Amino acid sequence: MSKERKVKKPIYKRWWFIALAVIVVIGVIGNLGGTEEVADDATETAATEEATASETEAEATEDTTEEAVEDEPAEEEAVEDDVPAEFKSALTKAQMYSDTMYFSKEGLYGQLTAEYGEQFPEDAAQYAMENVEADWNENALKKADSYANDMYMSKAGVYDQLTSDAGEKFLPEEAQYAIDNVEADWNENALQKAKSYQTDMAMSVEAIREQLTSEYGEKFTAEEAEYAVSNLE
């Protein structure tokens, strides 16, 4: 009887081959996990670097802007230093006249250059006119208020005084702004003028009426003059 031949197991069924395969698989999985972590770390690092670069750029822009702002006063100061003292004095005078005496633009220039005024040279006066801070409409209104409520002038009389070459020399539109906005009682102004003529000059009622309405006198309207003479004592 022949001896039975022993059958060998295939290599892939042997225990040592299976163990080796398991170790290899575990190693591959471990390497894959490490790769993902490296990729995540790289992405995070790139994002951080980009944010840092943006912050640095923003800070640089802010610093440049601040430097530009800080440089502006120095430049302005340098420009002011180049202005002659005579010019600065003319501007100071112009501002004072405008703020306290409410000159018109033309009247102010004339005051600065006049022989019996400030006697500034024309170029200094021109510099002052170009740099003075003034609202000519408001100056005209302040003058109108003074003429109407301190001197009891008529509406037409105030307008003429504001625009006259021998008066304030405001532009027609500036004078009209003043007339449109001044607060005055023209009837009461006519009465005050009438009382002055009666008391100081002993004029008759008819003479007072004529003086109040005359183009060469007070230029009140006929109605205002009638109110005035009707209320004299």
Secondary structure by P-SEA (a helix, b strand, c coil): cbbbbbbbccccccaaaaaaaaaaaaaaaaaaaaaaaaaaaaaaaaaaaaaaaaaaaaaaaaaaaaaaaaaaaaaaaaaaaaccaaaaaaaaaaaaaaacccccaaaaaaaacccccccccaaaaaaaaacccccaaaaaaaaaaaaaccccccaaaaaaaacccccccccaaaaaaaaacccccaaaaaaaaaaaaaacccccaaaaaaaaaccccccccaaaaaaaaaacc
